[in-house]
Structures are given as C-alpha cells and as structure tokens.
Amino acid sequence: MPFKAGELLDKIVYPSDLRKLKPEQLQQVCNELRQYIIDVVSQKGGHFGASLGVVELTVALHYIFNTPEDQLVWDVGHQAYGHKILTGRRENFDTNRVYKGISGFPKRKESEYDAFGVGHSSTSISAALGMAVAAHYKNDKRKVIAVIGDGAMTGGMAFEALNHAGIENSNLLVILNDNCMSIDPNVGALKEYLTDITTSQTYNKVKDEIWKLLGKISKFGPNAQEIASKVENAVKTTLLKQSNLFESLKFRYFGPVDGHDVDRLRQVLDDLKDIPGPKILHCLTVKGKGYKFSEEGNQTVWHSPGLFNKETGEIIKIAPKEPQPPKYQDVFGHTIVELAEKNKKIIGVTPAMPTGCSLNIMMKAMPDRAFDVGIAEQHAVTFSAGMATQGLVPFCNIYSTFMQRAYDQVIHDVALQNLHVVFCLDRGGFAGSDGPTHHGAYDLAYFRCIPNMIVSAPMNEEELRNLMYTAQLEETNAPFSIRYPRGNGVMTDWKKPFQKIEIGKGRKIKDGQDIAILTIGHIGNYAITACKQLEAQGINAAHYDMRFVKPVDEKLLHEVFSKYNKVITVEDGCIMGGMGSAVIEFMADHNYTAQVKRLGIPDKVIEHGEQLELHTECGFHPEGIAQTAIEMVGVSKKAMAG
Ligand SMILES: Cc1ncc(C[n+]2csc(CCOP(=O)(O)OP(=O)(O)O)c2C)c(N)n1
C-alpha cells in the first residue's frame, strides 16, 4: 500500500479498534485521518473539502456509536472519505473512484458500515427515519443517525422527512453539518436562518447567564458540568420552542456546537445517544478544515480540486500543447449570455450547480436574470414553468441524473401545459468516476415518452449553440430539451454565428454502402472514428447524426431503411426506450425489415470509471462500434472480396 498512515490510524482497521483508544487520543486520530485524506486525494483526486470538514464528527460518531449495529446515514456521501478509511477501506482507499476500485460514495454492497447508498442529495433523513421506524417495529435498540449538510438541507426531501419524523417519535438523531457551503456558497432563507440562530444574541445571552449561574454551583461537585449542559439544553429548548424551526417540527434542537472540537462532540453525542425521540444537533464546521489552502482558499474549487501538490496547494493542470476544445458546460454558459443579450425573455435557472453547469457566467454578467435556487430540482422546474406562463423563456439547467428528481414537474407542470421551458441537461451519458448514482443514463428514454417534448442532443459545440438558439425562438414555443455530456467538445473554433435548426431534422455525416450507423449526440464522434477504422477494413459505412430523438427525423429514417438492411444505433444512454428504440419503433410502424443492432447502456448498473472505460465496457467505444459493424457485414464483405 503506497500511503502511510500515522501511528494511531495505522492500528485502526474498523471502528472497534478506534473505540479501544482513550478519549484524549482522539485528537491525534483526527490529525492523522485528515493527513491521510490529504495524502491520498492530492495524488488520486476526488472530493476533498467536505471530508476534511467532518473529520472530527466522523471520529466522534464512530467512537460513541456502535457502528455498524447503529446505522450511520451520510447525505450525498461525498464527505464520507474519513468514514471509509475508518471502516475497513484504508488499504484500498487509493482505488477510490477508479474503475473496479471502491466507490466515491457510501454503497451498501461495498461495506456493512455503509447503511444506505447515496450520491443524490437530501435523502438521509428519510432513509434514517425508515430505519428508525423499522428498528422500533422490530423492538430493536439500534440507534440511527443521519448526517446532512446545510446545502442538502435546502432540498425538499429533507423538509418532507423532518415533517414526518417529528410525529413519529422514533429514535432518530439528525446531525446538521453547517459549513455555509453547498458546492458553491449555500443560498436561501434557511441559510440565513441558520446563521441567525448561530449568532442569535438572545440565545447567546441566555446561554452565558446559565453558564454564569452554573459556574457558581460548579464547586458543588464533579457532575456540575454535565448538569450544566443538561440544564442549558432544557432552558434553551424551552426558550427556543416558539422560535426554533426544528423545535416547531417537534425535534429537540441542540447546538450549535463547534464541529471541530472532537472532545466536545464526543461528550455531546454521548449525552444525546440515549435521549429518546427525534433530535437535531447543529454542528458548525468549516469546509476544507485543517488544510491551509482549502480552508482559506476558494472552497468551491476545493470541493473537488483534482490532483494537487499538497505542499504548495497548487492544483495540477497539465497545460496541453495545442488549444483544446472547450467543455460543453462552458459553451452553454457563454452561449446563454450571448442569447440573453438579444432576447430579454431569457432567464437562467440552476438548482445549486452554478459552477458545475457554468451558469455562473450568466450570474456574473446578468445577476438579475440568473437564479441558483438551492438543491431543489423539482422547484427549479416548476419555478421555470411559472415564469414561462408569463412569457419568459427560462433555460433550466439540470444534470441529467438530478433531473430524475423533477420528472413529475416536467410532465405535470411543463409538458402538459406545453410551456416554453428549455431544459439543458448537463452530464448526459456516463458521468465517469462519480459512478452509477451520477450517470445520466436515462434522460433520452424518460423524456421521449412525454407529449409535447422536443428531445435533442448536439454532436459538437456548434450544434449545441444552434440548438440553444433554436430552442429560444418565439416560434418554437414548446418544452425543449438539449442534453450534452460531461467534458470537452471537439471544436476549438466553436463560436460560429447562430443558425436555426429545423426541429426534428437530423444530418447525414457520411454516405455509405454496407451499413448505416445512426448516432445521437456527442457519441457520434466515436462513430466518425469507427467509420474510418471500417474503411481501412474495406467496409463503407454511412453515418447519420439524428440530432433529435423526438420528433424523430422520419424522412431520414425512410432513406436509411430503403437503402440499408443493416443498421447500428449508438447512444450514450440506456438502450431501453432510447434512440435505438425509436428507430426500431419506426421500422415496425413502416413495415421495414432490417438487421438492427442497438448499442448503448444495457439494463444493468454500470459502476464508476473513466468515461472511455465505461463506453468500452458497454461496447460503444470506437472499436466496439467498428467491431459490431464488422460482425454484421464483415463476413459477407470478405467473401465477396475473396
Ligand atoms: C439531487 C442532487 N442535486 C445536486 C447534487 C450535487 N451536489 C453534490 S454535493 C452538493 C452540495 C452539498 O452541500 P452540503 O450538503 O452543504 O455539503 P457540503 O459539501 O457543504 O459538506 C451538491 C449540490 C446532488 N448530489 N444531488
């Protein structure tokens, strides 16, 4: 194992080893754990700031609670690196997020300590409540703890769960890890509320008075401090009953506590663990804590910095020799500003991903016309629908995977009313090392079946720009989705003048004779390579870029099925219900017969890895496409040549 752990951490394989240590040794464990995360992530990459911020919390939780018997549910799970290292995965932590290595998120099949699989935000309280209710039902004494960030707390599910938990009276502890950050700075009224109760003068005044009073009785015995904190909690609870949001939801609210004081956390958790009913512990933490550069630097950058020099804090960027094509997200970010300058109706909306989707470019250029609404995909969609009823044209940018959250809103609030909302789905296709919770596998299929929806995917930057241009035109006036992948496009010279695209019209990239390859979106570039490989083998393949999965280009498909009896469809999305399905439906509806092979994401969970590794696993990398074509036509072709 290439990474060396400190003296104490080295002896900890499981939390049972941690629990053998003395309380006064925990600070050293924290220091070593933090260093270990820095050592590995600086060289191997991954999420960073969030895990550093919960080191003390992680150590205290595993010290006080009897995990895995007691169930620890992490929200999102990007902050659970310390948890992974303390629960049997230190040895292979250097394979984190690597193809066939351990997952970057908690995962039930990876470890019994991962009580619940996560990746999407705001699920922890619901899942933990389910576990707590089940424990109660089974007369099981196990404890259940949810750890949720202030960002994740802005998600609707978190509120739904709090609302339910308050009346269930089950043994649930929610730890609110409040660092004022989402990936970008956290937004919304809840954030302000949390700051208010943290800095509340009334609260602090009462607390000081209690401590003064208790200072007087402290000489009466060693338990005074313990009594003090109990009285403090009792008084505070009564005091805050009327004004505390969580108390009004029938939670007992404790805190705020310093989330970096492991000793205090240990004591507080020990106190709380036997208090029945729903409780919330408000911890104040600093994202990136304990590493100078992440603590004092740009916390958004240090959320997931890539590789860095741990001594200097320099983020390692290998400067390419030649100019590189831009990221699709940046093409989106610049293009929306360009369009919005001309079309005053355009508004930008993102649920908590301004940096991730590059809407931050518009937020900077036009702060009044771009909204970060928090981790609230459902709200983002219906909020956009509301604006569309008033004649605005919202561009609602949501990662394909997170759009799953807002499916009903897309159907019920946008499509059924045929509202002019433009959905830009970033991270369409395999997300890469974030893994299955983040793959944008389903959007082509899940949008294709919705009435009124226009479903498109650009093959390059110019196409993305033209689709965005077309989508916002007054005459389009319908829900319009544009999906593109994570990563870079293919054109360095991409800022071309806008051109309207006829809705539902595909493109012929290359004519052929032996077989037709039909692609949708960026993956079409693989087909270009595949066609060249096939040419070298004497196979002349035609290539069509479908551009739209809905409406599908019927004229193009008539041409394909009249001319070719061998067809391959390729999509970076689920095979079931996607573009290939649309093609086969067309074939059946028009009584064509052809041999059609559909390439895409099969009906199983594909784990994490580099995008190309995953494309290869699924057989739609360039060689996979070429191989499929060779299998379909190669034999007869060779026979003819012979
Ligand atoms: C449904 C959903 N939307 C968006 C995201 C992207 N995302 C991952 S972490 C994160 C911020 C979480 O903030 P917080 O809960 O405060 O945790 P912190 O990173 O600050 O520790 C976001 C928006 C997600 N994982 N799930």
The ligand as an SDF file (V2000), in Angstrom:
LIG
                    3D

 26 27  0  0  0  0  0  0  0  0999 V2000
  -30.2100   15.9570   -6.0430 C   0  0  0  0  0  0  0  0  0  0  0  0
  -28.8010   16.4920   -6.1150 C   0  0  0  0  0  0  0  0  0  0  0  0
  -28.5830   17.7110   -6.6630 N   0  0  0  0  0  0  0  0  0  0  0  0
  -27.3180   18.1830   -6.7330 C   0  0  0  0  0  0  0  0  0  0  0  0
  -26.2710   17.4650   -6.2560 C   0  0  0  0  0  0  0  0  0  0  0  0
  -24.8490   17.9730   -6.4210 C   0  0  0  0  0  0  0  0  0  0  0  0
  -24.2030   18.2040   -5.1240 N   0  0  0  0  0  0  0  0  0  0  0  0
  -23.3310   17.3560   -4.5860 C   0  0  0  0  0  0  0  0  0  0  0  0
  -22.7250   17.8670   -3.1360 S   0  0  0  0  0  0  0  0  0  0  0  0
  -23.6310   19.2820   -3.2060 C   0  0  0  0  0  0  0  0  0  0  0  0
  -23.5290   20.2870   -2.1080 C   0  0  0  0  0  0  0  0  0  0  0  0
  -23.9080   19.7150   -0.8030 C   0  0  0  0  0  0  0  0  0  0  0  0
  -23.7740   20.7100    0.1570 O   0  0  0  0  0  0  0  0  0  0  0  0
  -23.8460   20.3210    1.6830 P   0  0  0  0  0  0  0  0  0  0  0  0
  -24.9410   19.3560    1.8980 O   0  0  0  0  0  0  0  0  0  0  0  0
  -23.8780   21.5640    2.4790 O   0  0  0  0  0  0  0  0  0  0  0  0
  -22.4970   19.5310    1.9200 O   0  0  0  0  0  0  0  0  0  0  0  0
  -21.0010   20.1060    1.9440 P   0  0  0  0  0  0  0  0  0  0  0  0
  -20.4140   19.7720    0.6080 O   0  0  0  0  0  0  0  0  0  0  0  0
  -21.0430   21.5610    2.2070 O   0  0  0  0  0  0  0  0  0  0  0  0
  -20.3530   19.3500    3.0430 O   0  0  0  0  0  0  0  0  0  0  0  0
  -24.3850   19.3400   -4.3760 C   0  0  0  0  0  0  0  0  0  0  0  0
  -25.2360   20.4560   -4.7800 C   0  0  0  0  0  0  0  0  0  0  0  0
  -26.5520   16.2070   -5.6970 C   0  0  0  0  0  0  0  0  0  0  0  0
  -25.5870   15.4100   -5.2380 N   0  0  0  0  0  0  0  0  0  0  0  0
  -27.8180   15.7570   -5.6260 N   0  0  0  0  0  0  0  0  0  0  0  0
  1  2  1  0
  2  3  1  0
  2 26  2  0
  3  4  2  0
  4  5  1  0
  5  6  1  0
  5 24  2  0
  6  7  1  0
  7  8  2  0
  7 22  1  0
  8  9  1  0
  9 10  1  0
 10 11  1  0
 10 22  2  0
 11 12  1  0
 12 13  1  0
 13 14  1  0
 14 15  2  0
 14 16  1  0
 14 17  1  0
 17 18  1  0
 18 19  2  0
 18 20  1  0
 18 21  1  0
 22 23  1  0
 24 25  1  0
 24 26  1  0
M  CHG  1   7   1
M  END
$$$$
